[in-house]
Structures are given as C-alpha cells and as structure tokens.
Amino acid sequence: MNKHRIRTLLIKSLLLGSVVSLATSCGPGAAPTPNPNQVKPIKAVYVNPFKPGTYQHFTALPEYPKTYKVYKNGDVLAATNETNSKVIIDLSLQRAKLYNGKQLAMDYPISSGNSKFPTRTGNFSVLEKIPAEKRSNLYGKIYDAEGNVVNSNANKAVDPIPEGGRFEGALMSNWMRLTWDGIGMHRGRVPRYPASHGCIRTPGSVVKIVYNKVKIGTPVTVQP
C-alpha cells in the first residue's frame, strides 16, 4: 500500500472518530459529564447538646419558649408546698416558673396582659385564693334577651347591656389574687402571646398544681 493511500485512510479514520465523539457527547439527550469536584450541600440538623430530660435540654429546644409544653422536675415538685414555694413570671418569655426555694420545680406557659391592659411588674404576694366559680366582675360576655352573645369581650363599665340581656363575668377558676384592683393568676385560655386584661392566665393542666403549692402570702415576682 502506497504512502498516499495510507495517508488518505488515516485522515478518514480521524474524521470518523471526531464525528462519533461529537454525536455521543453533544447529541440530544446526552448525559452531562459528572464533575467529581462538585460537593452537594448538606442540610444542617440541630442537635440539642444537653441530656434529654434536663432543664437545659428543655430550654435549648428550638421551640422554647413558644412551646405549650411544661417542664417538671418531679422530685423537686413533689417536695414543693405552701411553706417553701414562690412563683416568678417572665413577661418577655410569656412563661412562669414555680420554685421550691432556689430549686426549679416547674416551667410553664402563661398569657399576661395585652398592650391595652399590661400586667404590672414588681414583687407581689398571693392575697386571696378561690378554687372554683370565681368570675370577673368587670370583664366577660354580654348576652341579649334571647341568650345570644352580642359581645364576647365586654367591659361591664363601658359596654351597654341590651334590654333584657345580661352580663356574665369571665370564669377565673383557681383564682390567686395579686392585687386588690383585680389582678391575679387563674385558669384561662393561653395563646402564646399577651392576651389578657392584666391577669396571668395559666393552662388548666397546670393551674391546679400551682394553686395547691401556694398559700396566702406566697411571694410572686413579675419580671418585664
């Protein structure tokens, strides 16, 4: 085979190889060449650094303090009674803490006064305890003569009562009075924001515990 024919065959072979390479690498639907240096992003996963069951673990949860959950130190809570208890209310967190001396017994959600009726801060003490059927003499619902609610957030001092209608004060079971002008701790609806007329609303599952652990004279501190 002469040199001219060998050269011609070599050029054809090279041209055919180029066409095949283009067809396989750039043709429609061709898979992209993987990049071995490309690193997939890793989604961060929060890991609580504290031992489960501890108070540190509870407060380190991402949902704290907005959670409805209650922390209880079983041994301390069992030893807490009206002779050694005190309550600290944190308005910024909308949570309260029951203490046995300096030991935390329970951390629970509350709802304090809204912007129109803010809860006063300071040092107080329990002035009165009424276990059940305590009703507000100022805030509640107004019904018409047919028994229909016409005002579900009424202020008896300013809101009119229709002829034949009536006012029913808001139920405040497990009442623990803090001031003589109507502020206290009691059972009530507890959204995770300030919503009361100044009182400290406490969940029903918790308020009975607090009620039974305090007495008239128990110190209560309300912090901003």
ChimeraX attribute file (.defattr): number of C-alpha atoms within 10 A of each C-alpha:
attribute: neighborCount
match mode: 1-to-1
recipient: residues
	/A:1	5
	/A:2	6
	/A:3	7
	/A:4	8
	/A:5	10
	/A:6	10
	/A:7	11
	/A:8	10
	/A:9	11
	/A:10	11
	/A:11	12
	/A:12	11
	/A:13	11
	/A:14	10
	/A:15	12
	/A:16	11
	/A:17	12
	/A:18	11
	/A:19	10
	/A:20	10
	/A:21	12
	/A:22	10
	/A:23	12
	/A:24	12
	/A:25	13
	/A:26	11
	/A:27	10
	/A:28	8
	/A:29	8
	/A:30	10
	/A:31	10
	/A:32	8
	/A:33	7
	/A:34	7
	/A:35	7
	/A:36	6
	/A:37	6
	/A:38	7
	/A:39	7
	/A:40	6
	/A:41	6
	/A:42	6
	/A:43	6
	/A:44	6
	/A:45	6
	/A:46	8
	/A:47	9
	/A:48	14
	/A:49	10
	/A:50	14
	/A:51	10
	/A:52	10
	/A:53	11
	/A:54	12
	/A:55	16
	/A:56	13
	/A:57	13
	/A:58	20
	/A:59	15
	/A:60	14
	/A:61	15
	/A:62	12
	/A:63	11
	/A:64	13
	/A:65	19
	/A:66	14
	/A:67	13
	/A:68	16
	/A:69	13
	/A:70	15
	/A:71	18
	/A:72	19
	/A:73	15
	/A:74	11
	/A:75	9
	/A:76	16
	/A:77	19
	/A:78	12
	/A:79	12
	/A:80	23
	/A:81	17
	/A:82	16
	/A:83	13
	/A:84	16
	/A:85	24
	/A:86	27
	/A:87	25
	/A:88	17
	/A:89	24
	/A:90	18
	/A:91	22
	/A:92	12
	/A:93	17
	/A:94	21
	/A:95	25
	/A:96	22
	/A:97	23
	/A:98	25
	/A:99	21
	/A:100	22
	/A:101	14
	/A:102	10
	/A:103	13
	/A:104	20
	/A:105	22
	/A:106	22
	/A:107	24
	/A:108	21
	/A:109	28
	/A:110	32
	/A:111	28
	/A:112	30
	/A:113	20
	/A:114	15
	/A:115	12
	/A:116	10
	/A:117	14
	/A:118	16
	/A:119	23
	/A:120	16
	/A:121	13
	/A:122	11
	/A:123	12
	/A:124	17
	/A:125	20
	/A:126	21
	/A:127	16
	/A:128	15
	/A:129	21
	/A:130	14
	/A:131	14
	/A:132	13
	/A:133	12
	/A:134	16
	/A:135	15
	/A:136	14
	/A:137	15
	/A:138	17
	/A:139	20
	/A:140	18
	/A:141	20
	/A:142	24
	/A:143	19
	/A:144	16
	/A:145	12
	/A:146	8
	/A:147	11
	/A:148	11
	/A:149	15
	/A:150	14
	/A:151	16
	/A:152	13
	/A:153	14
	/A:154	20
	/A:155	18
	/A:156	18
	/A:157	9
	/A:158	8
	/A:159	13
	/A:160	14
	/A:161	18
	/A:162	13
	/A:163	9
	/A:164	10
	/A:165	16
	/A:166	16
	/A:167	22
	/A:168	17
	/A:169	19
	/A:170	19
	/A:171	18
	/A:172	22
	/A:173	21
	/A:174	25
	/A:175	25
	/A:176	27
	/A:177	22
	/A:178	24
	/A:179	15
	/A:180	9
	/A:181	7
	/A:182	13
	/A:183	18
	/A:184	24
	/A:185	26
	/A:186	29
	/A:187	24
	/A:188	21
	/A:189	14
	/A:190	20
	/A:191	17
	/A:192	17
	/A:193	18
	/A:194	23
	/A:195	21
	/A:196	21
	/A:197	21
	/A:198	21
	/A:199	29
	/A:200	30
	/A:201	26
	/A:202	25
	/A:203	19
	/A:204	15
	/A:205	10
	/A:206	16
	/A:207	22
	/A:208	17
	/A:209	14
	/A:210	24
	/A:211	20
	/A:212	14
	/A:213	23
	/A:214	24
	/A:215	21
	/A:216	14
	/A:217	15
	/A:218	18
	/A:219	18
	/A:220	21
	/A:221	17
	/A:222	17
	/A:223	16
	/A:224	13
